Amino acid sequence: MDNVTAHLDLPPLEMTQVTGRARELLEQARERLGFVPNMYALMAHCPPLLEEYLEGYARFREQSGFSPEEQEVAFLSISVENRCHYCVAAHSTLADSIPGLPAAVIDAIREGRPVPDQRLGALSEFGRELVRSRGAPSPEALQRFLAAGYGQEQVLALLLAVGVKTLSNYANHLFGTPLDAIFEQRAWRKDARG
């Protein structure tokens, strides 16, 4: 993949510029997060896209069977594999706030190094393998994931994470989404991984 990506010429939408479902979604985000992330303000140009992302994201968070630590490892690993500067910074920031998730794990994922936790490493690698293989992992990759203590149902839940992150990662590629100030300390370059 080269370093030149075509970007859409659409600006982030302000609350005063949206109506209907887009406005409802952005208002919900502002109430829940305290601000409207740039990614949401850009995705609001296509309310069904934003709605699909938010609903899938919430379902993964609430029903995947993964712990909060595992959820961040999954989202971060998928975003690294998809080379999404925005989501890597956002999920690194979120991961930093989870007490049970060591910084060494987060940084290893960001840098493409082996994860210093066997179970989380298996999750990270399998999430990345699902992206690399376009959903057709090798039998060995699947076996390593299952051997780490995950179940077959969690393969499907991880597929939901891949779908959700693919929506946001690809949207961010198209928009060249600027980082929100809250994520800037965890900025990431696409060429930072190994």
C-alpha positions as CSV (number, residue, x, y, z in Angstrom):
1,M,0.0,0.0,0.0
2,D,1.5,3.3,-1.0
3,N,1.5,6.5,1.1
4,V,-0.9,8.4,-1.2
5,T,-4.6,7.9,-0.4
6,A,-7.4,9.8,-2.2
7,H,-9.4,11.9,0.3
8,L,-13.0,13.0,0.1
9,D,-13.4,16.7,0.3
10,L,-16.2,16.7,2.9
11,P,-15.7,18.7,6.1
12,P,-16.7,17.5,9.6
13,L,-20.3,18.4,10.1
14,E,-21.3,20.8,13.0
15,M,-24.4,20.1,15.0
16,T,-26.0,23.1,13.3
17,Q,-25.5,21.5,9.9
18,V,-27.3,18.2,10.5
19,T,-30.9,17.2,10.9
20,G,-32.9,14.0,11.3
21,R,-31.1,10.8,12.2
22,A,-27.6,12.3,11.7
23,R,-28.4,14.9,14.4
24,E,-29.8,12.3,16.7
25,L,-26.7,10.2,16.4
26,L,-24.4,13.1,17.0
27,E,-26.4,14.3,20.0
28,Q,-26.2,10.8,21.5
29,A,-22.5,10.7,21.0
30,R,-22.0,14.1,22.6
31,E,-24.1,13.1,25.6
32,R,-22.3,9.8,26.0
33,L,-18.7,11.0,25.3
34,G,-18.9,14.7,26.2
35,F,-17.8,15.6,22.6
36,V,-18.5,14.6,19.0
37,P,-15.4,12.8,17.7
38,N,-14.2,14.0,14.3
39,M,-14.8,10.5,12.9
40,Y,-18.5,10.7,13.8
41,A,-18.8,14.3,12.4
42,L,-17.5,13.0,9.1
43,M,-19.4,9.8,9.0
44,A,-22.6,11.8,9.6
45,H,-22.5,12.7,5.9
46,C,-23.9,9.2,5.4
47,P,-26.2,8.6,8.5
48,P,-26.7,4.9,7.7
49,L,-22.9,4.4,7.8
50,L,-22.6,6.2,11.1
51,E,-25.6,4.3,12.5
52,E,-24.3,0.9,11.4
53,Y,-20.9,1.6,12.9
54,L,-22.3,2.8,16.2
55,E,-24.8,-0.1,16.5
56,G,-22.2,-2.7,15.7
57,Y,-19.7,-1.1,18.0
58,A,-22.2,-1.2,20.9
59,R,-23.1,-4.8,20.2
60,F,-19.5,-5.9,20.2
61,R,-18.9,-4.0,23.5
62,E,-22.0,-5.4,25.2
63,Q,-22.4,-8.9,23.7
64,S,-19.0,-10.2,22.4
65,G,-18.0,-12.2,25.5
66,F,-14.6,-10.4,25.5
67,S,-13.4,-8.5,28.6
68,P,-12.8,-4.7,28.2
69,E,-9.1,-5.5,27.9
70,E,-9.6,-8.0,25.2
71,Q,-12.0,-5.7,23.3
72,E,-9.3,-2.9,23.2
73,V,-6.7,-5.4,22.1
74,A,-9.0,-6.6,19.3
75,F,-10.0,-3.1,18.1
76,L,-6.4,-1.8,18.3
77,S,-4.9,-4.9,16.5
78,I,-7.5,-4.6,13.7
79,S,-6.8,-0.9,13.3
80,V,-3.1,-1.4,13.2
81,E,-3.5,-4.1,10.5
82,N,-5.8,-1.7,8.5
83,R,-3.2,1.1,9.1
84,C,-5.8,3.5,10.5
85,H,-4.0,6.4,12.2
86,Y,-7.2,7.7,13.8
87,C,-8.5,4.4,15.3
88,V,-5.0,3.4,16.5
89,A,-4.7,6.7,18.4
90,A,-8.3,6.5,19.7
91,H,-8.0,2.9,20.9
92,S,-4.6,3.4,22.3
93,T,-6.0,6.3,24.4
94,L,-8.9,4.1,25.5
95,A,-6.6,1.2,26.3
96,D,-4.4,3.4,28.4
97,S,-7.4,4.0,30.7
98,I,-8.1,0.3,31.4
99,P,-6.3,-0.7,34.6
100,G,-5.7,-4.4,33.7
101,L,-4.2,-3.7,30.3
102,P,-0.4,-3.1,30.5
103,A,1.2,-0.4,28.5
104,A,3.7,-3.0,27.2
105,V,0.8,-4.8,25.5
106,I,-0.6,-1.7,23.9
107,D,2.8,-0.5,22.7
108,A,3.7,-3.9,21.3
109,I,0.5,-4.0,19.2
110,R,1.1,-0.4,18.0
111,E,4.7,-1.3,17.0
112,G,4.0,-4.7,15.4
113,R,6.1,-6.5,18.0
114,P,5.1,-9.8,19.8
115,V,2.6,-9.1,22.6
116,P,4.1,-9.9,26.0
117,D,1.0,-11.8,27.2
118,Q,0.3,-15.1,25.6
119,R,-3.5,-15.0,25.6
120,L,-3.8,-11.3,24.5
121,G,-1.1,-12.0,21.9
122,A,-3.1,-14.8,20.4
123,L,-6.2,-12.6,20.3
124,S,-4.2,-9.8,18.7
125,E,-2.6,-12.0,16.1
126,F,-5.8,-13.8,15.2
127,G,-7.7,-10.4,14.8
128,R,-4.9,-9.3,12.4
129,E,-5.0,-12.6,10.6
130,L,-8.7,-12.2,10.0
131,V,-8.0,-8.9,8.3
132,R,-5.0,-10.1,6.4
133,S,-6.7,-13.3,5.1
134,R,-10.0,-11.4,4.4
135,G,-11.8,-13.8,6.8
136,A,-10.1,-17.0,5.6
137,P,-7.5,-17.8,8.3
138,S,-5.3,-20.8,8.1
139,P,-6.1,-23.8,10.2
140,E,-2.9,-23.2,12.2
141,A,-4.0,-19.6,13.0
142,L,-7.4,-20.8,14.1
143,Q,-5.8,-23.5,16.2
144,R,-3.5,-21.1,18.0
145,F,-6.4,-18.8,18.8
146,L,-8.5,-21.7,20.2
147,A,-5.5,-23.1,22.1
148,A,-5.1,-19.8,23.9
149,G,-8.5,-20.5,25.6
150,Y,-10.9,-18.8,23.2
151,G,-14.0,-20.5,21.9
152,Q,-15.4,-20.8,18.4
153,E,-18.2,-18.4,19.2
154,Q,-15.5,-15.8,19.9
155,V,-14.2,-16.2,16.4
156,L,-17.6,-14.9,15.2
157,A,-17.6,-12.1,17.8
158,L,-14.1,-11.1,16.5
159,L,-15.5,-11.1,13.0
160,L,-18.0,-8.5,14.2
161,A,-15.1,-6.4,15.5
162,V,-13.4,-6.7,12.1
163,G,-16.6,-5.5,10.4
164,V,-17.0,-2.6,12.7
165,K,-13.4,-1.5,12.5
166,T,-13.3,-1.9,8.8
167,L,-16.2,0.6,8.5
168,S,-14.4,3.1,10.6
169,N,-10.9,2.4,9.4
170,Y,-11.9,2.8,5.7
171,A,-13.9,5.9,6.4
172,N,-10.9,7.4,8.2
173,H,-8.7,6.6,5.2
174,L,-11.2,8.3,2.8
175,F,-11.6,11.4,5.0
176,G,-8.0,11.7,6.3
177,T,-9.8,12.3,9.6
178,P,-7.9,14.7,11.8
179,L,-7.2,13.5,15.4
180,D,-9.3,15.0,18.1
181,A,-7.2,16.7,20.8
182,I,-7.9,14.0,23.3
183,F,-6.2,11.4,21.0
184,E,-3.2,13.5,20.0
185,Q,-0.8,12.2,22.7
186,R,-1.2,8.7,21.2
187,A,-0.8,9.7,17.5
188,W,0.5,6.9,15.3
189,R,2.1,6.8,11.9
190,K,1.1,4.2,9.4
191,D,4.7,3.2,8.9
192,A,5.3,2.7,12.7
193,R,4.5,-1.0,12.7
194,G,6.9,-3.7,12.0
